[in-house]
Amino acid sequence: MTSEFNIEEFKGKLNELTKNGYALIKGNPFAIFSINFSDKPFYGNIYESEFKITKNANLNPVPYVIIGNFKKSGKATVVKYKIKPMKFGYYWIRFIPILINIVGIFALLLNLKNIDKNIFTIKSFIIVFMVELFLLFPILLTEMKKRKFEKEFLTKLKINNNYR
């Protein structure tokens, strides 16, 4: 992929849009140490020709990091990047709903003897349906955040993404 910026402009724009810090901290319980009130959209490190950035969010983080590099190619800048999940945040979003589902089913089974059988079948179907939606919602929300994060990255740095 190529950016419309030359290499100096690209690096300057990336530095301008990025709050300096360790990007992977945003995806784990130590994210409290990275709280900032900067209006910069990205958080991470930019090196000589490489970068590692994530979304600069205090309350609603994106559990993905963009790792990439850039180099000069004529007047343009060639940018190669990958979007990788941050292990803790990524798995937290996927496993916590499953654990809550298991605890809910266990609590439902414990109260089974106190419930009228006819009402139980209707209510249990509704509860199971709602729990399944609860399981899918965080995963879908995370995927939407990932796409929005990538789109913001491509737009702000004027990267032509012809391959995706």
Secondary structure, DSSP 8 states (H G I E B T S, - for coil): -EESS-HHHHHHHHHHHEEES-GGGGGSGGGGGG------SEEEEE-SSEEEEEE--SSS--SEEEEEEEEEETTEEEEEEEEEE-HHHHHHHHHHHHHHHHHHHHHHHHTGGGS-HHHHHHHHHHHHHHHHHHHHHHHHHHHHHHHHHHHHHHHHTTEE----
